């Protein structure tokens, strides 16, 4: 379901956070629409988690302004906290409590009215698929089940806005995909979801993305918009048993704009894929380098990320 664009869930204007001489968040401005899944991407230390803590009313900004659900994070932090759900990368659960006890505890923390609790508990159990694990100690759950329980506890009080801070860190790919299905369900029911991640493939699941680097937003848009921002050139995937030799051979050749290791192969950015492919084949063949595969591909978010970071480092 497409996001509801009738208003802003989160609005940030020239947000700055300094710790002494260190600037963790540097003039960030962005907006998250209602019902939108908004991805906050970037390497460790980029400023993602600091921004999240400011938006959750846990840290005061040094300057700038941010509103969440219409409340100012600097002057109305308690109102902000009541209108959001928060899930950290450590799941925010108590391992020595059972599933049932964790749900009861967080219902109390979030002030869920007693008359509403049975319905909210049952909803969380159904959503997370934990109906048959009610008495299980949380420490005995796998990472994927803990993840589902933590998300359920974060939405017990029916907050319109969710902040998920690297929620899929440390869980397997199948659990990650299952978790994102839950996020889509919540977005479809009207929740606005602000999620930080360092997994580039998860960016594909977001309606829009902000890419953070050194405390700044260096790109903002939908996944498709950011892929188009790569600009001139076409991308090829080269698979060969001699990656480094191939990389050295191809770099700087006519028509080749960039060569980078990607997984078990090379991503080769060229000015024209039709003419570049035979030239690359001929060059590698002359050097006695076997080609397992060479074909055009669609750029991934990792390609976008690497390209933008390289541009920033070149400007530094």
Secondary structure by P-SEA (a helix, b strand, c coil): cccccccccbbbcbbbbbccccccccccccccccccbbbbbbccccaaaaaaaaaaccccccbbbbbcccccccccaaaaaaacccccccccccccccaaaaaaaaaaaacccccaaaaaaaaaaaaaccccccccccccccaaaaaaaaaaaaacccccbbbbccccccccaaaaaaaaaaaaaaaaabbbbbbbbccccccccccbbbbbccccccccccaaaaaaccccbbbbbbbcccaaaaaaacccccccccccccccbbbbbbccaaaaaaaaaaaaaaacccccbbbbbcccaaaaaaaaaaaaaaac
